[in-house]
């Protein structure tokens, strides 16, 4: 299945690991998703055999932390946070380094195979994992060793990355798979844009639009980038779509001017 076909599925049919590996396959075209999935299976197997799914929730979390972060040495890449490899799950498995969202995906997938119900949470500024427990969910930070975050720690995270948002329980709701993948891609988008790596940036924008076909900002940016890379027909299609979706946006007049220029140049060339 290619990414476009994957993204066209209903939300409840989207498999998180498959989506994450398809993103990695853009960078590594020969990547075998079955082999990478088997690596996750093997990583989880000792926990499954140990039956940690039957333990109290706190012991489940402790067992996952000891296995993933102590025995296997997975950790957050604080020295080179913006290395694109941190966003590719095969690289994370190879190097045992990642960013919050990829380490969270690894955690969730290993936990599921071990019988532990864990889900990713798109907390502002720092992706975390939720493990439901009697009374209240426990929030785990795979980027920093898989420890449990209490209310104070969550408040500090929100203060650093929440853009002035007030804390609410809604911030701890599980993130749908589609949104997790978009967030992964947004990280890559920022990295490639800052590096001026436009061919890779275009692929990332393609993937975001695959997942969110009517996302105005991404359509506009892909259209502008297509024009820059010498693909006027693709650029005009995206920019026209953007104008239809956001007719009152502040930059619509400028976008219309760019469309006119592209139409004139394209007509003259043909």
C-alpha positions in Angstrom: 0.0 0.0 0.0 1.4 3.4 -0.9 0.9 6.4 1.4 -2.0 7.9 -0.6 -4.0 4.7 -0.4 -3.2 4.3 3.3 -4.3 7.9 4.0 -7.5 7.5 2.1 -8.7 4.8 4.5 -11.3 5.6 7.2 -9.8 6.8 10.5 -10.6 3.6 12.3 -8.7 1.6 9.7 -5.4 3.5 10.0 -2.6 1.5 11.7 -0.2 3.7 13.5 2.9 1.6 13.0 2.2 1.2 9.3 1.8 4.9 8.8 5.0 5.7 10.7 6.9 3.2 8.6 5.4 4.6 5.3 6.7 8.0 6.3 10.2 6.4 6.8 9.9 4.7 3.4 9.9 8.1 1.7 13.5 8.5 2.9 14.3 4.8 2.6 12.5 3.5 -0.5 13.7 0.0 -0.1 12.5 -0.2 3.5 10.7 -3.5 4.2 7.8 -2.7 6.5 7.5 -6.4 7.4 11.0 -6.6 8.6 10.6 -3.4 10.7 7.4 -4.7 12.2 9.1 -7.9 13.1 11.8 -5.9 15.0 9.0 -4.4 17.1 7.5 -7.8 17.7 10.9 -9.1 18.9 11.5 -6.2 21.1 8.1 -6.8 22.8 8.4 -10.6 23.1 10.2 -10.8 26.5 7.6 -8.6 28.0 4.8 -10.6 26.5 6.3 -13.8 27.8 6.7 -12.3 31.2 3.0 -11.6 31.3 3.3 -7.9 32.2 -0.2 -7.2 30.9 -1.6 -8.9 34.1 0.4 -6.7 36.4 -0.9 -3.6 38.2 -0.6 -0.5 35.9 2.3 1.0 37.9 4.3 -2.3 37.5 3.5 -2.4 33.8 5.0 1.0 33.3 8.0 0.1 35.4 8.6 -3.0 33.3 8.3 -1.1 30.1 10.8 1.5 31.3 13.3 -1.0 32.5 13.1 -3.0 29.2 13.1 -0.2 26.7 15.2 2.5 28.4 17.5 0.6 30.7 18.1 -2.7 29.0 17.8 -1.5 25.4 19.0 2.0 25.9 16.4 4.0 23.9 16.6 7.6 24.8 15.7 11.1 23.6 18.2 12.7 21.2 18.7 15.9 23.1 22.1 16.5 21.4 20.7 16.6 17.9 17.0 17.0 18.3 16.4 18.3 14.8 18.2 15.4 13.0 15.5 14.1 10.5 16.5 10.6 11.5 14.8 11.1 14.8 11.5 11.0 12.9 12.1 7.7 11.0 11.2 4.7 13.1 13.8 2.4 11.4 16.5 4.9 12.4 15.1 5.1 15.9 15.4 1.3 16.2 18.9 1.3 14.7 20.3 4.2 16.8 18.0 3.9 19.9 17.5 7.7 19.6 14.4 9.6 18.9 12.1 12.5 19.7 9.1 12.4 21.9 6.6 11.3 19.2 8.7 8.5 17.7 9.7 7.2 21.1 6.0 7.3 22.0 5.0 5.3 19.0 7.7 2.7 19.8 6.4 2.6 23.4 2.8 2.2 22.4 3.5 -0.5 19.8 5.7 -2.5 22.2 3.1 -2.0 25.0 0.3 -3.3 22.8 2.2 -6.5 22.0 2.9 -7.0 25.7 -0.8 -6.6 26.7 -0.6 -3.1 28.0 -3.1 -0.5 26.8 -1.1 2.6 26.0 -2.1 5.5 23.7 -0.2 8.5 22.3 -1.2 12.0 23.6 -0.5 15.1 21.5 0.3 17.2 24.5 1.2 20.8 23.5 4.9 20.9 22.7 5.8 17.4 23.9 4.2 14.2 22.8 3.6 11.7 25.7 1.8 8.4 26.3 -1.3 7.7 28.3 -1.8 4.4 30.2 -5.2 4.2 31.7 -5.4 3.2 35.3 -8.2 3.0 37.9 -9.2 6.5 39.0 -7.1 8.5 36.6 -4.8 7.9 33.6 -1.0 7.8 34.1 1.0 9.9 31.7 4.4 8.6 30.7 7.3 10.4 29.0 9.3 8.1 26.7 11.6 10.9 25.8 13.0 10.9 29.3 13.2 7.3 30.4 9.5 6.3 30.5 8.8 7.9 33.9 5.4 9.0 35.0 4.6 12.7 34.8 2.7 14.2 37.7 0.5 17.3 37.6 3.5 19.6 38.4 5.6 18.1 35.6 2.7 18.4 33.1 2.2 22.0 34.2 5.9 22.7 33.5 5.6 21.1 30.1 2.6 23.1 29.3 4.2 26.3 30.4 7.2 25.6 28.1 5.3 24.5 25.0 1.6 25.3 25.4 1.6 28.8 24.0 -0.2 30.2 27.1 -2.9 27.5 27.1 -4.6 26.6 30.3 -4.4 23.0 31.5 -7.5 20.8 31.0 -8.2 17.1 31.0 -8.9 17.4 27.2 -5.1 17.9 26.7 -4.6 14.3 27.9 -7.1 12.7 25.5 -5.6 10.1 23.1 -4.6 11.4 19.7 -6.2 9.8 16.6 -3.7 8.1 14.3 -4.2 10.6 11.6 -3.3 13.4 13.9 -0.2 11.6 15.2 1.1 11.2 11.7 0.4 14.8 10.8 2.4 15.9 13.9 5.3 13.7 12.8 5.2 15.2 9.4 5.0 18.7 10.8 8.3 18.1 12.6 9.9 17.1 9.3 8.3 20.0 7.5 10.0 22.4 10.0 13.3 20.7 9.6 13.4 20.6 5.8 12.1 24.2 5.5 14.8 25.5 7.8 17.5 23.6 5.8 16.1 24.7 2.4 15.7 21.1 1.5 12.8 21.7 -0.9 12.5 18.3 -2.7 12.1 16.6 0.7 9.8 19.4 1.9 7.6 18.8 -1.1 7.3 15.1 -0.3 6.3 15.9 3.3 3.7 18.4 2.1 2.3 15.7 -0.2 1.9 13.4 2.8 0.2 16.0 4.9 -2.2 16.8 2.1 -2.8 13.0 1.7 -3.9 12.9 5.3 -5.7 16.2 5.3 -6.9 16.9 1.8 -8.5 20.2 2.6 -5.9 21.7 4.8 -5.7 25.3 3.4 -2.2 26.2 4.7 -0.6 23.0 3.4 -2.2 23.3 0.0 -1.0 26.9 -0.3 2.5 26.1 0.8 2.7 23.1 -1.5 1.4 25.2 -4.4 4.0 27.9 -3.8 6.7 25.3 -3.4 5.6 23.6 -6.7 5.9 26.9 -8.5 9.4 27.4 -7.1 10.4 23.9 -8.2 9.1 24.5 -11.7 5.8 22.6 -11.6 3.3 25.3 -12.6 0.3 23.1 -13.3 0.5 21.4 -9.8 1.1 24.9 -8.3 -2.0 26.4 -9.9 -4.2 23.4 -8.9 -3.2 23.8 -5.2 -3.4 27.5 -5.2 -6.9 27.6 -6.8 -8.0 25.0 -4.2 -6.6 27.2 -1.4 -8.5 30.2 -2.7 -11.7 28.2 -2.7 -11.2 26.9 0.8 -10.0 30.2 2.3 -11.6 32.9 0.2 -11.3 35.5 3.0 -7.7 34.7 4.1 -5.5 37.8 4.3 -3.1 36.6 1.6 -5.8 35.6 -1.0 -5.1 38.7 -3.2 -1.4 37.9 -3.3 -2.2 34.2 -4.1 -4.5 35.3 -6.9 -1.8 37.4 -8.3 0.6 34.5 -8.3 -2.0 32.3 -10.0 -2.4 34.9 -12.7 1.3 35.0 -13.3 1.5 31.3 -13.5 -1.4 31.1 -15.9 0.3 33.7 -18.2 3.7 32.0 -18.1 2.2 28.6 -18.7 0.1 29.9 -21.6 3.1 31.6 -23.2 5.2 28.4 -22.9 2.5 26.4 -24.6 
